[in-house]
Amino acid sequence: MKFAIVGSGFGLYGYLPALIGLGHSVVLPQRYQERFFARPELKRFGDHVEWQADEEAALSRAAGVVIAQRPENQREWVLRSLAFPNIDRLVLEKPLAPTPEEAIELDLSLAQSRKAYRVGYTFCGLSWTSRIREFAGDHPTGDLSIDWRFLAHHFHHGLSNWKRWNSAGGGAIRFYGIQLIAALAQSGYRVVSESHAVGPSAAETTGWSAVFSGDGLPNCRILVDCQSEATRFDIFSRTSRGLDATLFQEMNPFASEPWRPASAQLDGRIGAVGDVVRSLFEREDAALAWYPEVLKLWQSVEDQTAFSDNGRPRRNR
């Protein structure tokens, strides 16, 4: 199948290798050529790429589209893509839009189009999500704790890009936390009882902690610190009898997956992205049942969140 890609960042170094690895071909706008050939790890894929004059021409040549744009630009490209009768499958990046309200509206437009679509909630297919579900099934009155600490690229390099700012769909909750929100929503969590964000200002959140619950599920406490000197992703559990265990402990959420890229030059998330694309060709309605729940839970988080400009994020007790 031929996919157009709209987005010259992660669209190229993340989605393009994943698509080609799954046997699909790719069509790109000519203005992406400079970025494509500037990345040595992508040159091996050149024979699988068709170049067209612009995004509109690329869309006219494809049956599917990957939209890897800024949240504030994604709606425009989704609506443009839906207008092409030849496009019947779409892959979108998270968050769907800068705010949950806008994301809910866009998700409704996608559902009404009756075209197959997926969102890049890559955490949902990782092995540790299965461990969470297994623990939850065995210990519905226990406790879970997810601790995710890292130094975001824009902080490491001193960049003032959109990923820093909540209003653009960035920040600790909207850009990073949405992955955990999606994984919890998929697992049946529907309620957030506490939510705290920290950062230099309410417009730029660098940390987030929250407590989630769901029917027949253990409480789940999460912490996200995207301006941390430490790099770690830990999941801890406690049974109703007070027995503690470590369910997962790695440098990042993708570290122990079996589908690590053969080349160290390639992005480590390619396998997870490939799983998202692959699911497009399974039951087309499989994702739709829980996708709206992700956005509802995100909305609840935003409504509950209290902001503080003091200190680092801390785990809720």
GIHUVEN-V655088 format. One record per backbone hydrogen bond with DSSP energy under -0.5 kcal/mol. CO is the residue of the C=O (numbers start at 0). NH is the residue of the N-H. Records with the same first field share a line. If there is no record, write none. Layout:
CO=NH  NH
//
This chain:
0=2  24
1=62  63
2=26
3=65
4=6
5=67
8=11  12
9=13  14
10=15
11=16
12=266
13=17
14=18
15=19
16=20
17=21
18=21  23
19=22
24=2
25=49
26=4
27=51
28=31
29=32
31=35
32=36
33=37
34=38
35=38
37=39
38=41  42
39=42
41=44
42=45
44=47
45=48
47=25
49=27
51=29
53=57
54=58
55=59
56=60
57=60
58=61
62=87  88
63=3
64=66  90
65=5  67
66=92
69=72  73
70=74
72=76
73=77
74=78
75=79
76=80
77=81
78=82
79=82
80=83
82=84
83=86
85=87
87=115
88=64
89=117
90=66
91=119
98=102
99=103
100=104
101=105
102=106
103=107
104=108
105=109
106=110
107=111
108=112
109=113  114
110=113
115=89
117=91
118=120
119=121
120=123
121=124
122=125
125=128  129
126=129  130
127=131
128=132
129=133
130=134
131=135
132=136
133=137
134=138
138=141
141=218
142=237
143=220
144=146  235
145=147  222
146=148  233
147=224
148=231
149=151  227
151=154  155
152=156
153=158
154=157
158=160
160=163
161=164
162=170
164=167  169
165=168
169=173
170=174  175
171=176
172=177
175=178  179
176=180
177=181
178=182
179=183
180=184
181=185
182=186
183=188
184=187
190=192  212
193=210
194=305
195=208
196=307
197=205  206
200=203
202=165
203=199  200
204=171
205=225
206=197
207=223
208=195
209=221
210=192  193
211=219
212=189  190
213=216
218=143
219=211
220=145
221=209
222=147
223=207
224=149  227
225=151
231=148
232=249
233=146
234=246  247
235=144
236=244
237=142
238=241
241=243
242=238
244=236  246
247=234
249=232
251=254
253=256
256=259
262=265
266=269
268=272
269=273
270=274
271=275
272=276
273=277
274=278
275=279
276=279
277=280
278=281
282=285
284=288
286=289  290
287=291
289=293
290=293  294
291=295
292=296
293=297
294=298
295=299
296=300
297=301
298=302
299=303
300=304
305=196
307=198
308=310
//
